Amino acid sequence: IVISTLVIGAIFLPLRQRLQNFIDRLFFREKVDFRKAFTDFSLEIRTIIDLDELLSVLATRVTNLLHIQHAAVFLASGTDKFILAKSINIEKETAKQLPVDTNTLQRLRNSSAVVNDRQSIFPLLVPLMAPRASDNQFIGILALGPQRSGRGYSRDDRALLYSLADQAGTAIHVAQLIEEKQSEAEKRQTAERSLEEYRNSPAGQAEALAQELHQSPDTILAKLYQLATQAGKNPQIANLLDNLPQALENLQAD
């Protein structure tokens, strides 16, 4: 009897699952398509590495999928400060009125969404978290306005948003790291270009010459005579000699 029951269950379980999917699509097609759209979107945001594009896609798609009046993304800055990074269908000054008190912030840091139907601007706050080995890093807040239908957020809506928030939080954290590395690389390149431009400028060349003369004082007169004879025909050498007294003065001051 036991073996027969297991065999029958193994045979009919896939059939039952197919039948259930068929019924869901037949009678709850909008709900099934909605879940699929949310799942596809969760996978899509993993592939976006540009921070501004990621935030724009996140706010826009969530607003469209859940038929929300407006939405905003706030990124954590410091201990209890947030920066409005992206807003959709709402004025920035209005969006900045983020309803976060100490209790709300603590719940968000504990990975709990905050629902407050009395809030007219953002009745739902969803924490954006980046999972780590030891704990979760609090990245920011996905602040959602009322739904256009006027109904509150259902349990299914919140469950989908929680799942999406984990994916989005990780993607935002990665995009922030990439942006920081790119910013550091750009600053380094800018500094190197500025240094190279200074070295090639009359002041930079005068500084290099001053150091050379300081290290070889016996060659000062010969070097200056050689440059002086060339200055009349070469404007660059003339500019170098004009900057040389200041360079020698700076060198002595150091």
Disulfide bonds with the S-S distance in Angstrom:
none
